[in-house]
C-alpha cells in the first residue's frame, strides 16, 4: 500500500472529534416521518431549484456540447431520515466551477470496452457468484453491512471536498411485513454523521419489501432467468424525471450489491441481467475507499449528471465497493469529479440491531 492510502476501519479516529456544521444541523431535533415518495419529491424540488439557479441566461445559449441536463441525486443506499436526506442531497452536488478548484484528484478516465468486454467480465463475475455460499437470513434477523466511506463535505455552493474516511454500519430489517422502521445505522470517525449513535431509519408509513427494501427472502424469490429478472426490475424500479429507465435499473442494482446478502443463484442472475443493459462498460482499474484496486463496471447515461462505478476484486471477483462521480460536461468525461467512494468491509447476519459481529480476518466479500 502506498503512502497516500486510505485508512482501514481499525485505524479510524474515534468519535471525539469536533462536529462539522453539517453534523450540528443534523443533531438538532427534527421529524423523521417522511415517506420514501415524499423524500424523493423534496429531492426533485431541490434539483429543480438548482437547475433554475444554474441555467444559462436566455440571451446566452448553452454550447451544443454542454446542454443543460437534470441534476440527479444518486439513489440512496437506504432510506435516510428526512432532514439528513435533504442535507445530504445538498452536499452531494457542487454548483460552481464544475467541481474543480480545490476538488480532489478525480482518478482514471472512463474507458469504453470492446462490444463484448463488459459481457465477458460480468459473465465471469456471475460464475464466481454462483460458486459462493450464503446462509439464509431469518425474518427476525438483520443483514449487517460494515463499510468504509468518504462523502462530500463541501459547502452547498462550493466545490466538492471529500471528507475523511469513516466507518458506517447498517442493520437492515428482514421483517417480511411492511414496516416503518426499516433498519438502523451507526457511523464512527471524523466526518461521520452523529458519530457513535445507533440511529433508527424510519418512514412515515409502512414500507413493503421490494427494490427499495430488499430482504433476503425477497431476493431469493426473484426469477433466476436474466431476461425475466431484467423485465421485473424495469417494471418495479422508480424512474425519476430526466432519468432513463436503463440508468434507473443500473443504479438500483448497485444498491442491491452494496446493501444486501443474496442467494448465489439470484446474485448470478443479477449480473447476467446487467449484461443486457445497453451502455455498460468496463474500467480497467478502479480503487475503493480502502485502497483496494479492482475491475470497475460503469454506465454513462446522457440524461444523468452522475456516474457510478462498481468495483470487483481482480482475482476472486468479489464485490469490493463503489465510486460516484459528477460528470464534467465542460471538460469531457475524462475529468469527472469524484464525490463519494466506499468499500464494503464485512457482511454478516445479526440477531439484534446495534450488534456488531466479529470482524473477519481478511477484507472482501464474495461477489453478490
C-alpha positions as CSV (number, residue, x, y, z in Angstrom):
1,X,0.0,0.0,0.0
2,X,1.4,3.4,-0.9
3,X,1.8,6.4,1.4
4,X,-1.4,8.0,0.4
5,X,-3.7,5.0,1.0
6,X,-6.9,5.5,2.9
7,X,-7.1,4.1,6.4
8,X,-8.6,0.8,7.3
9,X,-11.6,0.8,9.6
10,X,-9.4,-0.2,12.6
11,X,-7.3,3.0,12.0
12,X,-10.2,5.3,12.0
13,X,-10.2,8.1,14.6
14,X,-12.6,7.9,17.5
15,X,-15.8,9.8,17.7
16,X,-14.5,12.5,20.0
17,X,-13.5,14.9,17.2
18,X,-15.3,18.2,16.8
19,X,-18.5,18.2,14.8
20,X,-18.8,19.9,11.4
21,X,-21.5,22.4,10.7
22,X,-23.5,19.7,8.8
23,X,-23.3,17.4,11.8
24,X,-24.5,20.2,14.1
25,X,-27.5,20.7,11.9
26,X,-28.3,17.0,11.8
27,X,-28.0,16.8,15.6
28,X,-30.9,19.3,16.0
29,X,-34.3,17.8,16.7
30,X,-36.3,17.1,13.6
31,X,-39.1,14.8,12.4
32,X,-38.1,11.6,10.5
33,X,-41.5,10.8,9.3
34,X,-41.4,11.4,5.5
35,X,-42.3,8.6,3.3
36,X,-39.9,7.5,0.6
37,X,-42.0,9.2,-2.1
38,X,-42.1,12.5,-0.2
39,X,-38.3,12.3,0.3
40,X,-38.0,11.8,-3.5
41,X,-40.4,14.8,-4.0
42,X,-38.2,17.1,-1.9
43,X,-35.1,16.0,-3.7
44,X,-36.7,16.7,-7.0
45,X,-37.8,20.2,-5.8
46,X,-34.2,20.8,-4.7
47,X,-32.8,19.7,-8.1
48,X,-35.3,21.9,-10.0
49,X,-34.2,24.9,-7.9
50,X,-30.5,24.1,-8.7
51,X,-31.3,23.9,-12.4
52,X,-33.1,27.3,-12.3
53,X,-30.2,28.9,-10.4
54,X,-27.5,27.4,-12.7
55,X,-29.2,27.6,-16.1
56,X,-27.7,30.0,-18.7
57,X,-29.3,33.4,-19.2
58,X,-31.8,33.4,-22.1
59,X,-29.6,35.7,-24.2
60,X,-26.6,33.3,-23.8
61,X,-27.5,29.9,-25.4
62,X,-25.6,27.0,-24.0
63,X,-23.0,25.3,-26.2
64,X,-24.1,22.2,-28.1
65,X,-21.8,20.1,-26.0
66,X,-23.0,21.4,-22.7
67,X,-26.7,21.3,-23.0
68,X,-28.4,21.5,-19.6
69,X,-29.4,18.3,-18.0
70,X,-31.4,17.3,-14.9
71,X,-29.1,17.0,-11.9
72,X,-29.9,13.7,-10.4
73,X,-29.0,12.6,-6.9
74,X,-27.5,9.1,-6.6
75,X,-30.1,6.6,-5.4
76,X,-29.7,6.4,-1.6
77,X,-28.2,3.2,-0.2
78,X,-31.0,3.2,2.4
79,X,-33.9,5.3,3.5
80,X,-32.2,8.1,5.4
81,X,-34.0,10.3,7.9
82,X,-35.8,13.2,6.2
83,X,-33.5,16.1,7.3
84,X,-30.4,14.0,6.7
85,X,-31.5,13.0,3.2
86,X,-32.2,16.6,2.1
87,X,-29.0,17.9,3.6
88,X,-27.0,15.1,2.1
89,X,-28.6,15.9,-1.3
90,X,-27.4,19.5,-1.0
91,X,-23.9,18.4,-0.1
92,X,-23.8,15.8,-2.8
93,X,-23.5,18.3,-5.6
94,X,-21.2,21.1,-6.5
95,X,-22.6,24.2,-8.2
96,X,-19.6,26.2,-9.1
97,X,-16.7,25.6,-11.4
98,X,-17.8,22.1,-12.4
99,X,-16.4,20.8,-9.1
100,X,-12.8,21.8,-9.7
101,X,-10.6,24.3,-7.9
102,X,-9.9,22.7,-4.5
103,X,-11.6,19.4,-5.6
104,X,-9.5,16.2,-5.1
105,X,-7.9,14.2,-7.9
106,X,-10.6,12.6,-9.9
107,X,-8.9,9.3,-10.9
108,X,-8.8,7.4,-14.2
109,X,-10.8,8.2,-17.3
110,X,-13.8,6.2,-18.3
111,X,-12.7,3.5,-20.8
112,X,-15.2,2.2,-23.2
113,X,-14.6,-1.6,-23.5
114,X,-15.0,-3.5,-26.8
115,X,-18.5,-4.5,-27.5
116,X,-18.2,-7.8,-25.6
117,X,-15.9,-6.5,-22.8
118,X,-18.5,-5.9,-20.2
119,X,-20.4,-9.0,-21.1
120,X,-17.3,-11.2,-20.7
121,X,-16.4,-9.5,-17.3
122,X,-20.0,-9.8,-16.0
123,X,-20.1,-13.5,-17.1
124,X,-17.0,-14.2,-15.0
125,X,-18.5,-12.3,-12.0
126,X,-21.8,-14.2,-12.4
127,X,-19.9,-17.5,-12.5
128,X,-18.0,-16.6,-9.3
129,X,-21.2,-15.5,-7.6
130,X,-22.8,-18.9,-8.3
131,X,-19.9,-20.6,-6.5
132,X,-20.2,-18.7,-3.3
133,X,-22.1,-19.6,-0.1
134,X,-24.8,-17.6,1.6
135,X,-26.6,-18.5,4.8
136,X,-30.3,-17.9,4.6
137,X,-31.4,-15.0,6.8
138,X,-34.4,-15.3,9.1
139,X,-37.3,-12.8,9.2
140,X,-36.4,-11.9,12.7
141,X,-32.7,-11.1,11.9
142,X,-30.8,-8.2,10.4
143,X,-28.4,-8.0,7.5
144,X,-25.3,-6.2,8.7
145,X,-23.0,-4.3,6.3
146,X,-19.9,-2.5,7.5
147,X,-18.3,-0.1,5.1
148,X,-15.5,2.5,4.9
149,X,-16.9,5.6,3.3
150,X,-15.9,9.1,2.2
151,X,-18.6,11.6,1.4
152,X,-18.7,15.1,0.0
153,X,-18.4,17.6,2.9
154,X,-18.1,20.6,0.7
155,X,-20.4,23.6,1.1
156,X,-23.6,23.7,-0.9
157,X,-22.3,26.5,-3.2
158,X,-18.7,25.4,-3.3
159,X,-16.5,22.7,-4.8
160,X,-16.6,19.1,-3.9
161,X,-14.4,18.2,-0.8
162,X,-14.2,14.6,0.1
163,X,-14.3,14.2,3.9
164,X,-12.3,11.8,6.0
165,X,-12.7,8.0,5.6
166,X,-15.0,6.8,8.4
167,X,-16.9,3.6,9.2
168,X,-20.6,3.1,8.5
169,X,-22.6,0.2,9.9
170,X,-26.1,-0.6,8.7
171,X,-28.6,-3.2,10.1
172,X,-31.4,-3.8,7.6
173,X,-34.6,-5.3,8.9
174,X,-35.7,-8.6,7.3
175,X,-39.3,-8.4,8.5
176,X,-41.4,-9.5,5.6
177,X,-44.3,-7.3,6.5
178,X,-44.4,-3.6,5.6
179,X,-42.6,-1.7,8.3
180,X,-42.0,2.0,9.1
181,X,-38.6,1.3,10.8
182,X,-36.6,-0.3,8.0
183,X,-33.2,-0.5,9.8
184,X,-30.6,1.2,11.9
185,X,-27.3,3.0,11.1
186,X,-24.2,4.0,13.0
187,X,-21.2,6.0,11.8
188,X,-17.9,6.4,13.7
189,X,-14.9,8.6,12.9
190,X,-14.1,12.0,11.7
191,X,-16.8,13.5,9.3
192,X,-19.3,10.9,10.5
193,X,-22.9,11.9,10.9
194,X,-23.9,11.7,14.6
195,X,-20.8,9.7,15.4
196,X,-21.2,6.7,17.6
197,X,-25.0,6.8,17.8
198,X,-27.2,3.9,16.6
199,X,-29.9,5.8,14.7
200,X,-33.2,4.3,13.5
201,X,-34.1,4.6,9.8
202,X,-37.8,5.3,9.7
203,X,-40.6,6.3,7.3
204,X,-43.9,7.9,7.8
205,X,-45.7,4.9,6.6
206,X,-45.1,1.2,6.3
207,X,-42.6,0.3,3.5
208,X,-43.1,-3.1,1.8
209,X,-40.3,-5.4,0.8
210,X,-39.1,-4.8,-2.8
211,X,-36.5,-3.0,-4.8
212,X,-36.4,-0.2,-2.3
213,X,-36.4,-2.5,0.8
214,X,-34.8,-5.8,-0.4
215,X,-34.8,-8.7,2.1
216,X,-33.0,-12.0,1.7
217,X,-36.3,-13.8,1.1
218,X,-37.5,-11.2,-1.4
219,X,-34.2,-11.6,-3.3
220,X,-34.5,-15.4,-3.1
221,X,-37.9,-15.2,-4.7
222,X,-36.7,-13.2,-7.8
223,X,-36.5,-15.0,-11.1
224,X,-33.2,-16.5,-12.0
225,X,-33.7,-16.2,-15.7
226,X,-31.8,-13.0,-16.6
227,X,-34.4,-11.8,-19.1
228,X,-37.3,-12.3,-16.7
229,X,-35.3,-10.6,-13.9
230,X,-34.5,-7.6,-16.0
231,X,-38.1,-7.2,-17.0
232,X,-39.1,-7.3,-13.4
233,X,-36.5,-4.7,-12.4
234,X,-37.6,-2.5,-15.2
235,X,-41.2,-2.7,-14.1
236,X,-40.6,-2.1,-10.4
237,X,-37.8,0.4,-10.3
238,X,-38.8,4.0,-9.9
239,X,-37.6,6.3,-12.6
240,X,-37.1,10.0,-11.7
241,X,-37.7,12.9,-14.1
242,X,-34.9,13.2,-16.7
243,X,-33.6,9.7,-15.9
244,X,-33.7,6.8,-18.4
245,X,-35.1,3.5,-17.2
246,X,-31.9,1.7,-18.1
247,X,-29.9,4.0,-15.8
248,X,-32.5,3.7,-13.0
249,X,-32.2,-0.1,-13.1
250,X,-28.4,0.1,-13.2
251,X,-28.4,2.3,-10.1
252,X,-30.9,0.1,-8.3
253,X,-28.7,-3.0,-8.9
254,X,-25.8,-1.0,-7.5
255,X,-27.7,-0.5,-4.3
256,X,-28.5,-4.2,-4.1
257,X,-24.8,-5.1,-4.4
258,X,-23.9,-2.6,-1.7
259,X,-26.5,-3.3,0.9
260,X,-27.7,-6.9,0.8
261,X,-26.8,-10.6,1.2
262,X,-28.4,-12.6,-1.6
263,X,-28.6,-16.3,-2.6
264,X,-25.9,-17.3,-5.1
265,X,-28.3,-18.1,-8.0
266,X,-30.0,-14.8,-7.7
267,X,-26.7,-12.9,-7.5
268,X,-25.5,-14.7,-10.6
269,X,-28.8,-13.8,-12.4
270,X,-28.5,-10.2,-11.4
271,X,-25.1,-9.8,-13.1
272,X,-26.3,-11.5,-16.2
273,X,-29.3,-9.2,-16.3
274,X,-27.0,-6.2,-16.1
275,X,-25.2,-7.6,-19.2
276,X,-28.4,-6.9,-21.1
277,X,-28.5,-3.2,-20.2
278,X,-27.1,-1.1,-23.1
279,X,-24.1,1.2,-22.4
280,X,-22.5,-0.8,-19.6
281,X,-18.6,-0.7,-19.9
282,X,-15.5,-1.8,-18.1
283,X,-13.0,0.3,-16.1
284,X,-9.6,-1.5,-16.3
285,X,-8.5,-0.1,-12.9
286,X,-10.8,1.2,-10.1
287,X,-9.9,1.8,-6.4
288,X,-12.3,1.6,-3.5
289,X,-12.3,3.6,-0.2
290,X,-9.9,1.1,1.4
291,X,-7.3,1.5,-1.4
292,X,-8.1,-1.9,-3.0
293,X,-7.6,-2.0,-6.8
294,X,-10.0,-3.9,-8.9
295,X,-12.0,-4.0,-12.1
296,X,-14.8,-1.4,-12.5
297,X,-18.2,-1.7,-14.1
298,X,-19.9,1.6,-15.0
299,X,-22.6,3.1,-17.3
300,X,-22.6,6.7,-18.7
301,X,-26.1,8.0,-19.2
302,X,-26.6,11.2,-21.2
303,X,-29.5,12.2,-19.1
304,X,-27.7,11.9,-15.8
305,X,-25.3,14.3,-14.2
306,X,-23.7,11.5,-12.2
307,X,-21.9,8.2,-12.9
308,X,-21.4,5.2,-10.7
309,X,-18.7,2.5,-10.7
310,X,-18.9,-0.9,-9.1
311,X,-15.5,-2.4,-8.2
312,X,-14.7,-6.1,-8.1
313,X,-11.5,-7.9,-7.0
314,X,-9.4,-8.9,-9.9
315,X,-8.8,-12.4,-8.7
316,X,-11.8,-13.5,-6.7
317,X,-14.3,-11.2,-8.5
318,X,-15.7,-10.3,-5.1
319,X,-17.6,-7.1,-4.9
320,X,-15.4,-4.5,-3.2
321,X,-17.1,-1.2,-3.2
322,X,-18.2,1.7,-5.4
323,X,-17.3,5.2,-6.6
324,X,-19.6,8.1,-7.6
325,X,-18.7,10.9,-9.9
326,X,-20.2,14.2,-11.2
327,X,-19.9,14.2,-14.9
328,X,-18.0,17.3,-16.2
329,X,-19.5,18.2,-19.5
330,X,-17.5,21.4,-19.9
331,X,-14.2,19.4,-20.0
332,X,-15.3,16.0,-21.1
333,X,-15.9,12.7,-19.2
334,X,-12.1,12.3,-18.6
335,X,-12.3,14.8,-15.8
336,X,-15.3,13.6,-13.9
337,X,-15.3,14.7,-10.3
338,X,-15.2,12.1,-7.6
339,X,-17.7,13.0,-4.9
340,X,-18.2,9.7,-3.0
341,X,-16.4,6.4,-2.5
342,X,-17.0,3.4,-0.3
343,X,-15.6,-0.1,0.5
344,X,-17.6,-3.0,1.8
345,X,-15.5,-4.5,4.6
346,X,-17.9,-7.0,6.1
347,X,-21.4,-8.5,5.6
348,X,-23.0,-10.7,8.3
349,X,-26.2,-11.6,9.9
350,X,-27.1,-10.5,13.4
351,X,-30.0,-11.2,15.8
352,X,-30.2,-7.6,17.1
353,X,-29.6,-4.2,15.7
354,X,-26.6,-2.5,17.2
355,X,-24.9,-5.9,17.5
356,X,-21.5,-5.9,15.7
357,X,-20.3,-9.4,14.7
358,X,-16.7,-10.4,15.0
359,X,-14.5,-8.8,12.3
360,X,-13.3,-11.1,9.5
361,X,-9.6,-11.8,9.3
362,X,-9.4,-10.6,5.7
363,X,-11.3,-7.9,3.7
364,X,-13.6,-8.7,0.8
365,X,-16.8,-10.5,0.3
366,X,-18.0,-13.0,-2.3
367,X,-19.5,-11.3,-5.3
368,X,-23.2,-10.7,-4.6
